[in-house]
Amino acid sequence: MAPEEIRQAIIEILEDIAPDEDLTSLDDGVSFREQMELDSMDFLDIVMELRKRYRVQVPEEDYAQLASMNSTVKYLEPKMVDVAV
Amino acid sequence: MSHSQINDLPYSQRVVMTGIGLTAPNGNSLADFRDALLNARSGIQPYEIRYFGKTLAGVCDFEVTRHQSRKDARRGTRAGSVGIYCANEALQNSGIDWENTDKSRVGVYIGVTEHGNVETESEIYQIKQFDYDTKYWTHHHNPRTVANNPAGEIALNMGVTGPHYTIGAACAAGNAGIIQAVQMLRLGEVDLAFAGGVSESIHTFGIFAGFASQGALATHEDPTKASRPFDKNRNGIVVAEGGCVYVIERLEDAKRRGAQIIAEIVGYAINTDATDFVLPNAERQAQCMRLALKRAGLAAEQIDIVSTHATGTPNGDILECAAIREVFDHSETTWVNNAKSFIGHSMGAAGALELAGNLPAFADHVVHPTINLDDLDEECALRGLVHGQPREVAKVDYILNNSFGMLGINSALIVKRFV
């Protein structure tokens, strides 16, 4: 997956776990939590959905990397490079 | 306690219903539900569920997002969504000034037949796609399956900080939730209660498969004819989802705020067969009704409507009819009906919903019928059984509501027209 495809994959996950949020104005440089109502259980949902949909494992010590869209895509890029769209 | 003694109780010990919210397979408000009961509108439809396949069920179509965010609906359970809808509708119906209500003095008591099966089945189905690797098991599993979940979701949604819990009472649970509220209000533990029952049971294949294996799941080529208590050709239960939550408070508080008083709860009883896991016990059911009557200070002939539990199983209906005959057969003015013939068995919600369907009779003096009774089973013949068409009667002052469940739990609740 290319970075833009990874971004789209994350958007699709967020649409499912935060269906009341408007994601069109998401600022990729700002943390998700500052823009959306997301708690720790929601972050676990992101981790779980990455595991289920793309078989990507995010160890607990790396959770902080999922803070914003930019940091998430950067972190996932090497892990998802071989994932087919 | 005699009848006059009930009326002599201080207002602090008299408990009344002042709001109703419900969802049934044939209506999402009391007005719609009542209209369906008076016009033979069934809520049973074809239904399909994983592993079990095609069957019939009572399915609700209330608007989940009326009182709940989409996110919370996703995070929670169907039982939670049913409860949240019903509790908020009940609150609106009650006219309570919620903003200025002390939420720490509010209790939430919700009856459930079972809880957690839906989520557990669903998660096992999910991890099956991953060769049963439990790393794919959701972190939402425990908050969704704890037994207090439906009551807790209501409390969370409404900001209630008083006690909340569910009452697990098989299919007597709807009555049991209401009874719990009465007790807590009388004890002064809370000043206001949301109480009743909910069911999400149609979303677990296990309940269908279990009843089918037991030979107790109804089948019929016409879904609307499948639930047929007292009929010779009845062949079991139609599973339904649903919910009914009442706002319940002490009479003194209801009077003080000038509330509409829907009914006064004047008697109740819960007892246990202690004879079988599944088969009911008519003698204990009769004892349960008698105990409720005694506590209300009422003679059997003072009850105007007996709302039966009958689910359409061959044995269960006969035994309940035997119990009712023993208690009420001498009464010429007691009418008997059944709501499951319209909506199927809404499990934890059944007691609360079936009572609700009869409450408008206090004002309109109409007893809704039981439907689908085409060929009466002589063993289910009851004096006063209203079937086919609604029956207008001289007065309705007292309703006795039966709800019985597995492991031999029996409940009877008596409500009175408030004057």
Interface residues (C-beta under 8 A of the other chain):
Chain A: D16 I17 A18 P19 D20 E21 E37 M41 L44 D45 M48 R51 K52
Chain B: S69 R70 K71 R74 R75 Q126 F130 K135 Y136 T138 H139 H140
